[in-house]
């Protein structure tokens, strides 16, 4: 109903025109691109044109290569590949009922490539930095605590807490998990799912993971896309 003229008619056209290949090299935009690919994998893959689908897998290939080289956020890519492989399995089985652009053998090869990527990421060994200087364990408690309070993902807090006994103690802090719950969820939401501990206090750590099952967590991106109403184009700020 709008009189404004938008520059993109379909998701595939917008996907092809945006420079995602360069965007994944920018840490501020990497998570955004991966999440977009994950959303497309879940529900919009068949709506892409043949050119857009080819572009999709080219970008995905570059993302996997970057993760293998830089070892940046492999868990995020594992989730993307898991959703994509599940979608492709369903589409390939029901190829007569679904719209798949291109030969079915191409899609089977793509699925095999995804399974290979998953195995490579599973076998990925994180490089250990050899440095005789200051280490994470040498930082004072208030700085370690400040690092933990900067995390927005509960699993990142748990993973860091497994590094040393000191970090484990800090990662179990009730106030830390309370702040995390308050950041991601509204007060009405966690009031409906209160989980008291044996001592009668609220177990905020359990609360966080319980609420995650019912409500989406707040996404964080360093840089997001914008739409210009005058030029009718999408752009990075």
Phi and psi in degrees as GROMACS dihedral restraints (atoms count N, CA, C in turn):
[ dihedral_restraints ]
;  ai    aj    ak    al  type     phi  dphi    fc
    3     4     5     6     1   -78.1    20    10
    4     5     6     7     1   145.1    20    10
    6     7     8     9     1   -85.6    20    10
    7     8     9    10     1    -8.6    20    10
    9    10    11    12     1   -71.9    20    10
   10    11    12    13     1   145.1    20    10
   12    13    14    15     1   -99.1    20    10
   13    14    15    16     1   112.5    20    10
   15    16    17    18     1   -84.0    20    10
   16    17    18    19     1   145.8    20    10
   18    19    20    21     1   -83.1    20    10
   19    20    21    22     1    -4.7    20    10
   21    22    23    24     1  -129.5    20    10
   22    23    24    25     1   132.5    20    10
   24    25    26    27     1   -95.7    20    10
   25    26    27    28     1   -33.3    20    10
   27    28    29    30     1  -132.5    20    10
   28    29    30    31     1   165.1    20    10
   30    31    32    33     1   -61.8    20    10
   31    32    33    34     1   -40.2    20    10
   33    34    35    36     1   -61.3    20    10
   34    35    36    37     1   -40.4    20    10
   36    37    38    39     1   -64.8    20    10
   37    38    39    40     1   -43.7    20    10
   39    40    41    42     1   -64.6    20    10
   40    41    42    43     1   -39.6    20    10
   42    43    44    45     1   -64.7    20    10
   43    44    45    46     1   -38.8    20    10
   45    46    47    48     1   -72.1    20    10
   46    47    48    49     1   -34.1    20    10
   48    49    50    51     1   -82.7    20    10
   49    50    51    52     1   -23.9    20    10
   51    52    53    54     1   -81.3    20    10
   52    53    54    55     1   139.4    20    10
   54    55    56    57     1   -86.8    20    10
   55    56    57    58     1    75.3    20    10
   57    58    59    60     1   -73.3    20    10
   58    59    60    61     1   -26.0    20    10
   60    61    62    63     1   -61.5    20    10
   61    62    63    64     1   -40.0    20    10
   63    64    65    66     1   -78.4    20    10
   64    65    66    67     1   -31.5    20    10
   66    67    68    69     1   -63.8    20    10
   67    68    69    70     1   -33.8    20    10
   69    70    71    72     1   -69.8    20    10
   70    71    72    73     1   -15.5    20    10
   72    73    74    75     1   -80.0    20    10
   73    74    75    76     1   -13.3    20    10
   75    76    77    78     1   -98.2    20    10
   76    77    78    79     1   119.0    20    10
   78    79    80    81     1   -62.2    20    10
   79    80    81    82     1   -24.0    20    10
   81    82    83    84     1   -72.0    20    10
   82    83    84    85     1   -21.6    20    10
   84    85    86    87     1  -113.1    20    10
   85    86    87    88     1   -10.6    20    10
   87    88    89    90     1   -57.9    20    10
   88    89    90    91     1   -52.4    20    10
   90    91    92    93     1   -61.1    20    10
   91    92    93    94     1   -35.7    20    10
   93    94    95    96     1   -61.8    20    10
   94    95    96    97     1   -47.8    20    10
   96    97    98    99     1   -63.7    20    10
   97    98    99   100     1   -43.5    20    10
   99   100   101   102     1   -62.7    20    10
  100   101   102   103     1   -43.1    20    10
  102   103   104   105     1   -65.2    20    10
  103   104   105   106     1   -36.9    20    10
  105   106   107   108     1   -63.7    20    10
  106   107   108   109     1   -45.0    20    10
  108   109   110   111     1   -62.6    20    10
  109   110   111   112     1   -33.9    20    10
  111   112   113   114     1   -69.7    20    10
  112   113   114   115     1   -41.0    20    10
  114   115   116   117     1   -63.6    20    10
  115   116   117   118     1   -41.3    20    10
  117   118   119   120     1   -64.1    20    10
  118   119   120   121     1   -41.0    20    10
  120   121   122   123     1   -61.7    20    10
  121   122   123   124     1   -34.9    20    10
  123   124   125   126     1   -73.5    20    10
  124   125   126   127     1   -37.5    20    10
  126   127   128   129     1  -143.9    20    10
  127   128   129   130     1   -16.0    20    10
  129   130   131   132     1  -116.8    20    10
  130   131   132   133     1     9.0    20    10
  132   133   134   135     1   -60.7    20    10
  133   134   135   136     1   -42.9    20    10
  135   136   137   138     1   -73.8    20    10
  136   137   138   139     1   -13.6    20    10
  138   139   140   141     1   -83.7    20    10
  139   140   141   142     1   -11.2    20    10
  141   142   143   144     1   -77.8    20    10
  142   143   144   145     1   147.7    20    10
  144   145   146   147     1   -72.9    20    10
  145   146   147   148     1   170.8    20    10
  147   148   149   150     1   -59.4    20    10
  148   149   150   151     1   -41.7    20    10
  150   151   152   153     1   -65.7    20    10
  151   152   153   154     1   -39.9    20    10
  153   154   155   156     1   -67.7    20    10
  154   155   156   157     1   -37.8    20    10
  156   157   158   159     1   -65.7    20    10
  157   158   159   160     1   -40.9    20    10
  159   160   161   162     1   -63.0    20    10
  160   161   162   163     1   -42.9    20    10
  162   163   164   165     1   -63.1    20    10
  163   164   165   166     1   -38.8    20    10
  165   166   167   168     1   -57.2    20    10
  166   167   168   169     1   -49.9    20    10
  168   169   170   171     1   -72.9    20    10
  169   170   171   172     1   -27.9    20    10
  171   172   173   174     1   -66.1    20    10
  172   173   174   175     1   -43.0    20    10
  174   175   176   177     1   -66.2    20    10
  175   176   177   178     1   -40.9    20    10
  177   178   179   180     1   -61.9    20    10
  178   179   180   181     1   -40.1    20    10
  180   181   182   183     1   -60.6    20    10
  181   182   183   184     1   -42.7    20    10
  183   184   185   186     1   -66.3    20    10
  184   185   186   187     1   -36.1    20    10
  186   187   188   189     1   -64.7    20    10
  187   188   189   190     1   -46.2    20    10
  189   190   191   192     1   -62.5    20    10
  190   191   192   193     1   -42.4    20    10
  192   193   194   195     1   -61.5    20    10
  193   194   195   196     1   -40.7    20    10
  195   196   197   198     1   -64.3    20    10
  196   197   198   199     1   -42.2    20    10
  198   199   200   201     1   -65.8    20    10
  199   200   201   202     1   -39.8    20    10
  201   202   203   204     1   -64.7    20    10
  202   203   204   205     1   -34.3    20    10
  204   205   206   207     1   -82.8    20    10
  205   206   207   208     1   -48.4    20    10
  207   208   209   210     1   -91.6    20    10
  208   209   210   211     1   -17.0    20    10
  210   211   212   213     1    57.7    20    10
  211   212   213   214     1    37.3    20    10
  213   214   215   216     1   -93.4    20    10
  214   215   216   217     1   118.2    20    10
  216   217   218   219     1    49.7    20    10
  217   218   219   220     1    57.6    20    10
  219   220   221   222     1   -65.2    20    10
  220   221   222   223     1   -27.7    20    10
  222   223   224   225     1   -63.0    20    10
  223   224   225   226     1   -36.1    20    10
  225   226   227   228     1   -64.2    20    10
  226   227   228   229     1   -40.1    20    10
  228   229   230   231     1   -72.2    20    10
  229   230   231   232     1   -35.2    20    10
  231   232   233   234     1   -61.9    20    10
  232   233   234   235     1   -40.5    20    10
  234   235   236   237     1   -64.3    20    10
  235   236   237   238     1   -41.8    20    10
  237   238   239   240     1   -61.8    20    10
  238   239   240   241     1   -47.9    20    10
  240   241   242   243     1   -65.8    20    10
  241   242   243   244     1   -33.7    20    10
  243   244   245   246     1   -65.8    20    10
  244   245   246   247     1   -45.0    20    10
  246   247   248   249     1   -64.9    20    10
  247   248   249   250     1   -40.2    20    10
  249   250   251   252     1   -67.7    20    10
  250   251   252   253     1   -43.3    20    10
  252   253   254   255     1   -65.4    20    10
  253   254   255   256     1   -37.1    20    10
  255   256   257   258     1   -64.2    20    10
  256   257   258   259     1   -42.8    20    10
  258   259   260   261     1   -64.0    20    10
  259   260   261   262     1   -44.1    20    10
  261   262   263   264     1   -65.9    20    10
  262   263   264   265     1   -37.4    20    10
  264   265   266   267     1   -60.2    20    10
  265   266   267   268     1   -43.0    20    10
  267   268   269   270     1   -66.4    20    10
  268   269   270   271     1   -43.6    20    10
  270   271   272   273     1   -68.3    20    10
  271   272   273   274     1   -39.2    20    10
  273   274   275   276     1   -68.0    20    10
  274   275   276   277     1   -38.4    20    10
  276   277   278   279     1   -65.3    20    10
  277   278   279   280     1   -38.0    20    10
  279   280   281   282     1  -106.8    20    10
  280   281   282   283     1    42.1    20    10
  282   283   284   285     1   -60.0    20    10
  283   284   285   286     1   -29.8    20    10
  285   286   287   288     1   -71.3    20    10
  286   287   288   289     1   -23.8    20    10
  288   289   290   291     1   -99.6    20    10
  289   290   291   292     1   -15.2    20    10
  291   292   293   294     1  -112.1    20    10
  292   293   294   295     1   165.5    20    10
  294   295   296   297     1  -101.7    20    10
  295   296   297   298     1   108.5    20    10
  297   298   299   300     1  -119.1    20    10
  298   299   300   301     1   120.5    20    10
  300   301   302   303     1   -78.9    20    10
  301   302   303   304     1   125.4    20    10
  303   304   305   306     1   102.2    20    10
  304   305   306   307     1   174.0    20    10
  306   307   308   309     1   -68.2    20    10
  307   308   309   310     1   142.9    20    10
  309   310   311   312     1   -61.2    20    10
  310   311   312   313     1   -29.2    20    10
  312   313   314   315     1   -66.2    20    10
  313   314   315   316     1   -31.0    20    10
  315   316   317   318     1   -64.7    20    10
  316   317   318   319     1   -40.9    20    10
  318   319   320   321     1   -69.7    20    10
  319   320   321   322     1   -35.1    20    10
  321   322   323   324     1   -64.8    20    10
  322   323   324   325     1   -40.9    20    10
  324   325   326   327     1   -64.3    20    10
  325   326   327   328     1   -39.1    20    10
  327   328   329   330     1   -64.0    20    10
  328   329   330   331     1   -40.7    20    10
  330   331   332   333     1   -64.0    20    10
  331   332   333   334     1   -41.5    20    10
  333   334   335   336     1   -63.5    20    10
  334   335   336   337     1   -36.9    20    10
  336   337   338   339     1   -64.5    20    10
  337   338   339   340     1   -41.4    20    10
  339   340   341   342     1   -62.6    20    10
  340   341   342   343     1   -43.0    20    10
  342   343   344   345     1   -63.1    20    10
  343   344   345   346     1   -35.5    20    10
  345   346   347   348     1   -66.7    20    10
  346   347   348   349     1   -43.3    20    10
  348   349   350   351     1   -60.5    20    10
  349   350   351   352     1   -42.6    20    10
  351   352   353   354     1   -60.1    20    10
  352   353   354   355     1   -40.4    20    10
  354   355   356   357     1   -68.1    20    10
  355   356   357   358     1   -39.6    20    10
  357   358   359   360     1   -63.8    20    10
  358   359   360   361     1   -41.6    20    10
  360   361   362   363     1   -68.9    20    10
  361   362   363   364     1   -33.8    20    10
  363   364   365   366     1   -65.2    20    10
  364   365   366   367     1   -35.2    20    10
  366   367   368   369     1   -89.7    20    10
  367   368   369   370     1     2.7    20    10
  369   370   371   372     1   -64.3    20    10
  370   371   372   373     1   124.9    20    10
  372   373   374   375     1  -103.0    20    10
  373   374   375   376     1   120.5    20    10
  375   376   377   378     1   -70.4    20    10
  376   377   378   379     1   129.5    20    10
  378   379   380   381     1   -68.0    20    10
  379   380   381   382     1   137.1    20    10
  381   382   383   384     1   -94.7    20    10
  382   383   384   385     1   123.4    20    10
  384   385   386   387     1   -79.3    20    10
  385   386   387   388     1   123.4    20    10
  387   388   389   390     1   -91.2    20    10
  388   389   390   391     1   113.1    20    10
  390   391   392   393     1  -150.5    20    10
  391   392   393   394     1   125.9    20    10
  393   394   395   396     1   -89.2    20    10
  394   395   396   397     1     3.8    20    10
  396   397   398   399     1   -87.1    20    10
  397   398   399   400     1  -148.4    20    10
  399   400   401   402     1   -68.2    20    10
  400   401   402   403     1   134.1    20    10
  402   403   404   405     1  -114.4    20    10
  403   404   405   406     1   172.9    20    10
  405   406   407   408     1   -59.1    20    10
  406   407   408   409     1   -38.1    20    10
  408   409   410   411     1   -67.5    20    10
  409   410   411   412     1   -20.5    20    10
  411   412   413   414     1   -81.8    20    10
  412   413   414   415     1   -12.6    20    10
  414   415   416   417     1   -70.6    20    10
  415   416   417   418     1   147.9    20    10
  417   418   419   420     1   -66.1    20    10
  418   419   420   421     1   160.2    20    10
  420   421   422   423     1   -58.4    20    10
  421   422   423   424     1   -41.0    20    10
  423   424   425   426     1   -66.2    20    10
  424   425   426   427     1   -29.5    20    10
  426   427   428   429     1   -75.2    20    10
  427   428   429   430     1   -40.0    20    10
  429   430   431   432     1   -62.0    20    10
  430   431   432   433     1   -40.8    20    10
  432   433   434   435     1   -64.9    20    10
  433   434   435   436     1   -38.2    20    10
  435   436   437   438     1   -64.9    20    10
  436   437   438   439     1   -36.8    20    10
  438   439   440   441     1   -62.8    20    10
  439   440   441   442     1   -45.7    20    10
  441   442   443   444     1   -62.8    20    10
  442   443   444   445     1   -36.3    20    10
  444   445   446   447     1   -71.6    20    10
  445   446   447   448     1   -13.4    20    10
  447   448   449   450     1   -83.8    20    10
  448   449   450   451     1   -15.5    20    10
  450   451   452   453     1   -76.5    20    10
  451   452   453   454     1   143.6    20    10
  453   454   455   456     1  -112.2    20    10
  454   455   456   457     1     1.1    20    10
  456   457   458   459     1  -119.3    20    10
  457   458   459   460     1   125.6    20    10
  459   460   461   462     1   -61.6    20    10
  460   461   462   463     1   -34.8    20    10
  462   463   464   465     1   -68.4    20    10
  463   464   465   466     1   -31.1    20    10
  465   466   467   468     1   -66.2    20    10
  466   467   468   469     1   -38.0    20    10
  468   469   470   471     1   -65.0    20    10
  469   470   471   472     1   -44.9    20    10
  471   472   473   474     1   -63.2    20    10
  472   473   474   475     1   -42.3    20    10
  474   475   476   477     1   -63.2    20    10
  475   476   477   478     1   -44.3    20    10
  477   478   479   480     1   -66.1    20    10
  478   479   480   481     1   -33.2    20    10
  480   481   482   483     1   -66.5    20    10
  481   482   483   484     1   -15.7    20    10
  483   484   485   486     1   -86.0    20    10
  484   485   486   487     1    -4.6    20    10
  486   487   488   489     1   -73.5    20    10
  487   488   489   490     1   -49.5    20    10
  489   490   491   492     1  -140.7    20    10
  490   491   492   493     1   159.0    20    10
  492   493   494   495     1   -59.0    20    10
  493   494   495   496     1   -35.1    20    10
  495   496   497   498     1   -65.1    20    10
  496   497   498   499     1   -45.5    20    10
  498   499   500   501     1   -66.1    20    10
  499   500   501   502     1   -32.7    20    10
  501   502   503   504     1   -64.3    20    10
  502   503   504   505     1   -43.4    20    10
  504   505   506   507     1   -60.7    20    10
  505   506   507   508     1   -44.1    20    10
  507   508   509   510     1   -68.6    20    10
  508   509   510   511     1   -34.1    20    10
  510   511   512   513     1   -72.1    20    10
  511   512   513   514     1   -15.2    20    10
  513   514   515   516     1   -95.0    20    10
  514   515   516   517     1     5.6    20    10
  516   517   518   519     1   -64.0    20    10
  517   518   519   520     1   127.1    20    10
  519   520   521   522     1   -61.5    20    10
  520   521   522   523     1   -39.1    20    10
  522   523   524   525     1   -64.8    20    10
  523   524   525   526     1   -35.0    20    10
  525   526   527   528     1   -61.4    20    10
  526   527   528   529     1   -47.9    20    10
  528   529   530   531     1   -72.3    20    10
  529   530   531   532     1   -29.4    20    10
  531   532   533   534     1   -65.3    20    10
  532   533   534   535     1   -44.4    20    10
  534   535   536   537     1   -62.5    20    10
  535   536   537   538     1   -37.1    20    10
  537   538   539   540     1   -66.1    20    10
  538   539   540   541     1   -41.6    20    10
  540   541   542   543     1   -63.2    20    10
  541   542   543   544     1   -42.8    20    10
  543   544   545   546     1   -68.1    20    10
  544   545   546   547     1   -28.1    20    10
  546   547   548   549     1   -72.7    20    10
  547   548   549   550     1   -42.9    20    10
  549   550   551   552     1   -88.9    20    10
  550   551   552   553     1   -28.1    20    10
  552   553   554   555     1  -128.2    20    10
  553   554   555   556     1   151.2    20    10
  555   556   557   558     1   -77.4    20    10
  556   557   558   559     1   158.3    20    10
  558   559   560   561     1   -60.3    20    10
  559   560   561   562     1   -38.1    20    10
  561   562   563   564     1   -62.8    20    10
  562   563   564   565     1   -33.0    20    10
  564   565   566   567     1   -69.9    20    10
  565   566   567   568     1   -48.5    20    10
  567   568   569   570     1   -81.8    20    10
  568   569   570   571     1   -12.3    20    10
  570   571   572   573     1   -70.6    20    10
  571   572   573   574     1   -26.3    20    10
  573   574   575   576     1   -77.9    20    10
  574   575   576   577     1   -16.9    20    10
  576   577   578   579     1  -128.4    20    10
  577   578   579   580     1    42.2    20    10
  579   580   581   582     1   -64.3    20    10
  580   581   582   583     1   132.3    20    10
  582   583   584   585     1  -122.5    20    10
  583   584   585   586     1    95.8    20    10
  585   586   587   588     1   -75.1    20    10
  586   587   588   589     1   147.4    20    10
  588   589   590   591     1   -85.2    20    10
  589   590   591   592     1  -178.2    20    10
  591   592   593   594     1   -63.3    20    10
  592   593   594   595     1   -28.9    20    10
  594   595   596   597     1   -86.8    20    10
  595   596   597   598     1     0.7    20    10
  597   598   599   600     1    94.0    20    10
  598   599   600   601     1    -5.8    20    10
  600   601   602   603     1   -82.4    20    10
  601   602   603   604     1   160.8    20    10
  603   604   605   606     1   -77.2    20    10
  604   605   606   607     1   128.8    20    10
  606   607   608   609     1   -86.8    20    10
  607   608   609   610     1    91.7    20    10
  609   610   611   612     1   -68.8    20    10
  610   611   612   613     1   -28.3    20    10
  612   613   614   615     1   -65.7    20    10
  613   614   615   616     1   -47.7    20    10
  615   616   617   618     1   -64.8    20    10
  616   617   618   619     1   -35.5    20    10
  618   619   620   621     1   -59.4    20    10
  619   620   621   622     1   -43.9    20    10
  621   622   623   624     1   -59.0    20    10
  622   623   624   625     1   -49.2    20    10
  624   625   626   627     1   -73.9    20    10
  625   626   627   628     1   -27.6    20    10
  627   628   629   630     1   -69.8    20    10
  628   629   630   631     1   -43.5    20    10
  630   631   632   633     1   -66.8    20    10
  631   632   633   634     1   -30.5    20    10
  633   634   635   636     1   -60.2    20    10
  634   635   636   637     1   -27.2    20    10
  636   637   638   639     1   -75.9    20    10
  637   638   639   640     1   -24.4    20    10
  639   640   641   642     1  -102.9    20    10
  640   641   642   643     1   -31.5    20    10
  642   643   644   645     1  -131.2    20    10
  643   644   645   646     1   148.7    20    10
  645   646   647   648     1   -73.0    20    10
  646   647   648   649     1   142.6    20    10
  648   649   650   651     1   -82.0    20    10
  649   650   651   652     1   160.9    20    10
  651   652   653   654     1   -74.6    20    10
  652   653   654   655     1   124.8    20    10
  654   655   656   657     1   -80.5    20    10
  655   656   657   658     1   146.2    20    10
  657   658   659   660     1  -121.0    20    10
  658   659   660   661     1   126.2    20    10
  660   661   662   663     1  -132.4    20    10
  661   662   663   664     1   138.1    20    10
  663   664   665   666     1   -73.1    20    10
  664   665   666   667     1   -28.1    20    10
  666   667   668   669     1  -148.1    20    10
  667   668   669   670     1   135.8    20    10
  669   670   671   672     1  -125.0    20    10
  670   671   672   673     1   165.2    20    10
  672   673   674   675     1   -80.4    20    10
  673   674   675   676     1   150.8    20    10
  675   676   677   678     1  -130.5    20    10
  676   677   678   679     1   159.1    20    10
  678   679   680   681     1  -118.9    20    10
  679   680   681   682     1   124.9    20    10
  681   682   683   684     1   -88.8    20    10
  682   683   684   685     1   118.4    20    10
  684   685   686   687     1   -71.8    20    10
  685   686   687   688     1   -21.8    20    10
  687   688   689   690     1   -86.1    20    10
  688   689   690   691     1   -43.6    20    10
  690   691   692   693     1   -91.9    20    10
  691   692   693   694     1   -13.6    20    10
  693   694   695   696     1    58.8    20    10
  694   695   696   697     1    45.2    20    10
  696   697   698   699     1  -132.9    20    10
  697   698   699   700     1   155.7    20    10
  699   700   701   702     1   -89.6    20    10
  700   701   702   703     1   144.7    20    10
  702   703   704   705     1  -155.7    20    10
  703   704   705   706     1   155.7    20    10
  705   706   707   708     1   -79.6    20    10
  706   707   708   709     1   139.3    20    10
